[in-house]
Amino acid sequence: MLPFIRLDLAQLTAYAPHSEGDLTAPVLPFALTKADQSDRLDTNESPFDLPDTLKQVLAQAYQERIEANRYPDGGHIALKRAIAEYVNESASLPQNQVNQAHISIGNGSDELIRSLLIATCLRGEGSILVAEPTFSMYAILARTLGILVAAVERSSVNFAIDLNAAEAAIRQIQAPPVRVVFVVHPNSPTGNALTDAEISWLRSLPEHILVVIDEAYFEFSQRTLVEEVLQRHNWVILRTFSKAFRLAAHRVGYAIAHPDLIAILEKVRLPYNLPTFSQLAALTALTHRQQILRTIPQMIEQRTQLTQKLTQHPALQVWSSTANFVFFRLHKEWSDKPDFLLHRICATLKSQGTLIRQTGDGIRITIGNEEENTRTFHRLKAALDQYL
Ligand SMILES: *Cc1c(COP(=O)(O)O)cnc(C)c1O
């Protein structure tokens, strides 16, 4: 270990996007031709690239309007306005109810998660609370900042948060106390939306605890707590362009919160955190949102079909999902070593060119296009038949 590095960082391993240790992966992703590519159903991206017509708009704008030698707009003004308009529309709110003062934009919502952690918990001032299984980035980013993570469980029946345990954790953890609760609506990897009981519990949390509601999958679930964020100064909603908006390559996420909290996020972020081309891509996507979001009913239909097919397999316990992925576990009676089996299944599919994600004691499959979903189901079924 390098002697000048914080001791707690020695225990951490770097986050490995896609599966770890893939030595065959090319260094430049764009050197791949589309034909070589696996079915990538492991990171919840959209299977649909941006339409060609919109790529042309962007390419032309790059050629004619972007000055590569100039820094980006560090205030994100045009994009904030466009996001605010979309947020109002998405929550059926009157125009200008949410405005640019309620919006902060990050280099992916990952950056916003880190900014929130920096603003709340750093210097030993706070711990965070998560309910597992959930999005791993909250805990990963917290640990890189030396922030303690308290985890409570979810029901193994419906993945509802164990609210008694959460209450107890908040009461008992004092060094340092819980400053932030992270929830995903709907949760990843399990696909369940917040229940009324969970929302009531979030409402009951005191004002010195920040509630982060991650709506990364809003466009699929169509459930949002935006209206309520306007009333509650200790709530913040996160959303992203990486999923339904098909812009994962451009790294754009945003926070919706009371202007006072937004002002803090603006203080914490790097001045030019969002490249000009990413701002333009997000703006273009919002301008053409009807066209871009048109694939969603199709993906929901595919989700229904895949869920039904998986449910018919006697070894699988499958949950219904309100996002763009499906989660299942192995029934206990079918395996006394589920982790080992799940690992084998994922490895087998990977060797066949299908990437799915082992997580939360189960497997999460992103909804791809119809062909990918069909192929993945057949490969999965064959692997199950082979190993069970
Ligand atoms: C995919 C995802 C995000 C998106 O992160 P970006 O950094 O915006 O790509 C955020 N939260 C959750 C729960 C996700 O699944």
The ligand as an SDF file (V2000), in Angstrom:
LIG
                    3D

 15 15  0  0  0  0  0  0  0  0999 V2000
  -28.7270    3.2180  -13.3370 C   0  0  0  0  0  0  0  0  0  0  0  0
  -29.0060    3.8730  -12.0510 C   0  0  0  0  0  0  0  0  0  0  0  0
  -28.6090    5.1760  -11.8340 C   0  0  0  0  0  0  0  0  0  0  0  0
  -28.0040    5.9600  -12.9480 C   0  0  0  0  0  0  0  0  0  0  0  0
  -26.7520    6.3800  -12.6970 O   0  0  0  0  0  0  0  0  0  0  0  0
  -26.0390    7.3580  -13.7370 P   0  0  0  0  0  0  0  0  0  0  0  0
  -24.8280    7.7110  -12.9810 O   0  0  0  0  0  0  0  0  0  0  0  0
  -26.9610    8.5130  -13.9680 O   0  0  0  0  0  0  0  0  0  0  0  0
  -25.7990    6.5860  -14.9860 O   0  0  0  0  0  0  0  0  0  0  0  0
  -28.8920    5.7650  -10.6180 C   0  0  0  0  0  0  0  0  0  0  0  0
  -29.5620    5.0970   -9.6740 N   0  0  0  0  0  0  0  0  0  0  0  0
  -29.9670    3.8370   -9.8550 C   0  0  0  0  0  0  0  0  0  0  0  0
  -30.7430    3.1450   -8.8130 C   0  0  0  0  0  0  0  0  0  0  0  0
  -29.6930    3.1900  -11.0470 C   0  0  0  0  0  0  0  0  0  0  0  0
  -30.0900    1.9350  -11.2240 O   0  0  0  0  0  0  0  0  0  0  0  0
  1  2  1  0
  2  3  1  0
  2 14  2  0
  3  4  1  0
  3 10  2  0
  4  5  1  0
  5  6  1  0
  6  7  2  0
  6  8  1  0
  6  9  1  0
 10 11  1  0
 11 12  2  0
 12 13  1  0
 12 14  1  0
 14 15  1  0
M  END
$$$$
